[in-house]
């Protein structure tokens, strides 16, 4: 009879212990250890880790040792997924042998986006879509509703990782989707699907298959109630690229962000629109974030943020109102709240405007999350506009970093930001002096500032 072995695994970081304890010493989280029962059989898990997948070019050369100087430096081959926004976030396309993890809230469109991509790729190369959460009839109904070409896409309804890899060795797909990793299981791991050990071992087995066979692997992952990826943290270390599909229930727009990418930048942003026929790319994201009111309104100004390799025009709104509480509220949506509090102190010290008895609410329109400092000046000018109840010009664009001494610092790619604003019809701009282009732009009046007081005077 197989000998039973019990271990305790942290649900957050995946660290294991021989006995239960209240706090995980690896990640300092409390009450995250769960009991896992393992069965030790002859050559079960150890042999599964050492299994090799043959039949593909390059599989036999995995253990060849070479000098670092002998490694070819040509660019890694990529191929397009058929969706330009997805290629942008991935760093230029799909890399053979890469493992991509895509997470998102239920209903965000993860399965829809991957099904559209797989139907396109199946017309050019072998592709396999493995579904463990839905039946084949449910996937076929969605594809038929979206009007996708389904003749070439191979489908498999299976949750056993070993069976999936055996089938994939026979079909030899170039791209494979696993929907989702939380329902997959391995026979050697004696725990329920979705547990820490099952997710960890299943992902490791599938990732090793992708590396040895040169298959592009897409793993669909669930998220927790706070929006983080469910499962052990080690899952994000195994894969090459981690994508997050975000979107609110009351908006038809979806944003795709990269939180980890071994083959490209991690600050790229892809924008899709959820329509009746699926997710469609938004080629000009600035147009959807600039749906402003017809007339000027106090507390509203447009800024230019840099997302990956392109500028993005977004509107920032501020509302300053008399507070009826002992501690006035400071609420920032889409911006860092601590930085907003710091900027309000700079506005008081160097701008002469005291908001200590006012409630301040700041929002970035469209659900965009701004992480860079180029939004500092636009935030302060929006606060001043709302506080004085005076609307800023409708054709004004602002960006710049504000220092603690009230100076306006230049930001990267300043000239490209100004050109993008001019392309969308903006006639005025308040920018740092270091970002003023050498050649004047026709139809654009640029005000260069070095201090916060100069920006306030320019209004």
N, C-alpha and C positions, 0 to 999 in steps of 0.2 A: 504494500500500500504506500502511496506517495506520502512523504513527510510534509506536514503543514508547517508553514513558517509565517510568522506575523511581523509586520513592520508598520511603522507610523510615518506617514508622508505629509509634508506641508503642502496645503492646497495653493499657496501663493508662489513659493519659490521651488518646490519640488524636493527639498532636502528631506532625507529619511533618517529615522531614529529607531533604536531597538526597543524603546519603551516610550509611553506617552508622557508628555510634559505640556505645561500650559503655554509656554512661549517658545517659538522657533528661534533658536540662537543664530540662524543664518540670516533671516530677514527681520527679526525682532517683532514679528506679528504674533498676536495672541489668539488662542483657540482656533488654530488653523490646521492642527494635526488630525489626520484621519487614519483609521486602522485599515490596513491592506493585508489580505491573506494571499500568500504566494505558495505555489506548489512546486517543489523541486523534483523534476523528472529527468530522465536520462537525456542529456543533450537538448533540453527544451529551449530555454531562453538564450543560453550561451551559444548553442549551435545556430539559433536564429540570427544572432548578431553577426556571426561569421559567414552566413550564407552569401554566395556570390551569384550574380545574375549574368549569364553568358548570352551570346548571340548578337551582341552589338559591337560595333567598331569602337575600340578604345577600352572595352571592358577588361581585356586581358592585360592592359598596360597600367593598371591602377597602382601597382606596387613597385613600379620601376623607379629607382632613385636616380635623379639627375642633378647636375649643378645648377644653381640659380642663374648663373650667367648663360646657360644653355637654353633657358626657357624662352620660347618665341614671344616677341613683344608685339606681334600684330594684334589689332583690335579684335576683341572677342566677337564672333559672329552673332548677329541678332536677326530676327525676322519680326515683321509687323503682326500685331494681333488683330488688325482690322479696325480698331478703335484708336483714333489719334490721341484722345485724352488719356486713355489707358497706357499707350506707348510713352507718352510724356512723363507720367508718374513713374513708370518702370525704368526710365532712364534712356529711352530710345527704342524699346522693343523687348521681345522675349529672348532670353539667353538659354541655349540648350543645356540641360542638366540642372537648371535652377529650380528652387522650391519657393513658391509664393504663397503666403498666407493672407487671406482676405477676410476681414471681420467687419461687423456692423450689426446694428439693431435689427430685430425681426421686421421684415417689410421694407428694409432700406433698398433692396434690389440686388443683393449679392448674386443670387442664383440667376436672376434675369440677365445681368451683365455677363456672367460667365457663359450662360447658354447662348446668348447672341454671339459672343466671341468664338465659342466652340463650333457653332454652325458655320461661321465664316471660315475658320481654319480648316474644317473638315473637307471643304471643297478644294483645298490645296495640299493637304497632307493627312496622314492617318491621325484620328483624334478619338479619344475615349472619354465618355462622361459617366462617372460612377455616382449613383444616387443611393444614399442610405436612409434618407428621411422621407422621400416621396416615392410613390410607385412610378413605373414607367408610363402608365396611362396619364398620371398627373403632369409629368414633364412634357408628354406629347401634346396634351391639351394646351399648356402654356405656349409651347412652340407654335402650335397651329393658330392660337389667338394673336400671337405677335407676327405671324406671317413669315416665319423663318424657313430657310431651306433645310430640310431634315433628312434628305436622302442619303447623305454620306456620313453622318455622325453616328458613331457606334455607342450604344447605351448598355449599361450594366447596372442591375439592382443587386447590391451585395454589401455586406458590412464586415466580412472577414478579410483582413488585410492579406493573409496568405493566398486566399483564392483570387483576390484582385490582382496581385502581382503575377500569379500563374497565368491568368487570362491576358494580362498586359504583355507577358513574354511571348505569347502566341500571336497577338495582334500587332505588337511592336508599334504603339502609337508614338507620335512626336510630341503630343500634348495630352495631358490627362488631368481631369478634375475629380476631386474627392469632396463630395457634399454630404455630410460634413465630417470633420475629423473627430467630433465628439461622439458620434455613433459608431465609429469603427472599433474593432476589437481584435485581439490576438488570442489564439487558443492557449498559448503557454502562460498567459497572465491571468491568474485566477481572481479577477475582480470585475465589477460591473462596467459596461461601456460608459465612457464619460468620466471615469475616475482618473486620478492623477497618473497612476501607473499605466493604465490603458492608453490614455492620450499620449503620454511620453513615449511608450514603446511603439505604438502604431505610427506616430509621426517619424520616429527614428528609422523604422523599417522602410516606410515609403520614401523618405528623403534619401536613404542609402540606395534604394532602387533607382530613383531619379538620377543620382550622381553617376552610378555605374552604367546606366543605359543611355544617358544623354537625353532623357525625357523631361520636358517642361511640366512641372507638377504644380497644380493649383489646389490649395487646401482651404476649404471654407470653415471659418471658426465662429463660434458663438461669443457673445459678450455678456458681461455681468450687468447688474442693474445700474452701476455707476459708469458704464460705457467702456470699461477696460476688457481686454481679451480674456475669456474664460479659460481655465486650465492652468497647468504649471507654467511658471515664468520661463523655464528652460525651453519651452516650445518656441519662443521667439528667438532663442539663440540657435536653434537647429536650422531654421529656414534662412533663405538668402534675402527675402524681401517681405516686409509686413505692410499691408495696405489696410486702410480703414475707410469704409464707405459711410458717410454721415449725411443726415438729412432729417428735418423735422416732419411731423405728420401733416402739418398744415401747409407745407410747401412742396412744390413739385420738383424742386431742384435738389440735386445730390452732389456732394463734393467728395472727391477721392483723394486721400492724402497718403503719403508714404512715411512711416515711422522708422523704417529700417530698409536700407537698400545697399547691397554690396556691389551693385553694378551701376549706380547713379546717385544723384543728389536726393536728399530726404526732405527737401522743402518745396517740392513740386506740388502743384494743385491741379486736379482735373475736375471739370464741372460737367454734369450731365443733367438732362431734363427728363423726368418721368412722364411719358406720354402713353396714349392708348396702345401704340405699337412698340413699346419698350423704352429703354433708355437711349436717348439721343444726345450726341455731343453738342456742347455749347462752344462754338469757335471763338466768340467774343464775350468772355465772362463780364467785362466791364459794363456791357449794355444791360445786363439783368440786375446789376447792383446799383444802377443809377436811375432807377425809376422814382424820381423825385416828384414833389408837388409842383404844380404849374407855376406858382408864384413863390418868391423868396419867403422864407420863414425863419424866425429867430432860432438860434441854436443848431443850425445845420450848415455843414461845410463838406466839401469833397476833398479827399486826400488820395494819394497814390502810394500803394504798398507794392513791394516786390515779392512775388511768389515764384520761387524757382528760377525760371529763365525769362519771365515776362512780367511787365507791370500790370497792376490791377487797380482800377479806379473804384473806390467805395465811398459811401456817404457815412459820415459820423454825426450823430445827433447828441445834443446835451440838453438837459432840463435842470434848471436851478430854481428852487422854490423855497419859500420861507419854511423853516423847520419848526414843528411844534413839539419836538422831543428834546430831552436833555443832551442826547448824543445824536447830532445830525447824521443822516444816512449817506453812505457812499456806495453806490451800486454801479458796477461796470460790467457790461455784457459784450463779450468779444475782445476785451482788453484786460490787462492785468490790473487788479484792483489796488494793489500796493503801489504800483507806479502812478496810478491816478492820484492817490493821496499825496505822493511826493510832489507831483506836478502842481497840485493845488497849493502846496506850501511855497513852491517857487513863484507861483502867480501872486501870492500875498506878499512875499518878501521883495520881489523885483518888479512886480507889475502894479502894486498898490491896490489890489482887489482882494478883499477879505471875504471868504465864503465859510467861515467857521460856524455861522449860525444858519447856514443854508443846507438843504438837502440837494445833493448833486447826483444825477442819474446820467450815465453815458451809455450809448448803444451804437454798435457798428451794424448798419443796415444789411440785411441779407444773410445773417448768420455766419459771417466771415470772422474767423479768429485771427486777430492781428498780434503777432508776437515780436515784431521789430519795433525799433525806437523812432522810426520816421513819422509815427502818428502823434508824437508829443505836441508839436506846434498846432496841428489841426485840433487836437483835443482842447487845448487851452483857448484857442480862438472861438471854438464852439461854446465853451463855458462862458466866455465874456459876452458873446452874442446873446445867449439866453439870459444872463444876469441883467444886462442892460436893455433887454427886449428890443434889440435892433437887428434886423436881418442882414446877413452878409450878401454881397453880390452873387447872383445866381451863376455867373460864369467865372467864379473864383476857385482856384485850386491851391492847396496848401500842403506842404510837407516839411519836415525838419526835426532834428533831435534837440531837445532842450536840456541844458546842463543845470547843475545845482546853483551855479552862480548867475543864471539867467542868460548864458550865451547860447546861440543857435549854431549847432554843429552840422556839418554836411553829412549826407548819407550816401551809401553806394548807389551807383547807377542813376545819379540825379538827372543827367541830361536825357536819358531814355524815358524817365518818368515825365519830364516836361513835354517831350515829343508826343507821348501817348495822350496827355491831356489836350494838347493842341489838336490832335487827330479827332478828338471827340467834341471839339467846338468850344473849348474853354479859352477865354481871352485874357484872363489875368492870373497871376501866380505870385505867391509869397513863398520864397524858397531861401535856403541858406546861401550866403555869398559864395561859398566854395562850390556850389552846384550850378551856378549860372553858366550857360553855354557861351563859348567864345564868340559864336556868330549869332546874331539876333534872329529869332524866329518871327516870320511874317505873321502879323495878326495877334501876337502874344505879347502882352505887357508884363514884364517880369520885375518884381520888386525884390532886391537882394537885401537880406537882413543879417546882422551879426549878434543882436541882442533882442531880448523879449520886448523891451520898450520900443524898439524900432518897428517890430511887427504890429504892436498895438497902435502906434502912430500911423502906420500905413493903412489901417482900417478907416 
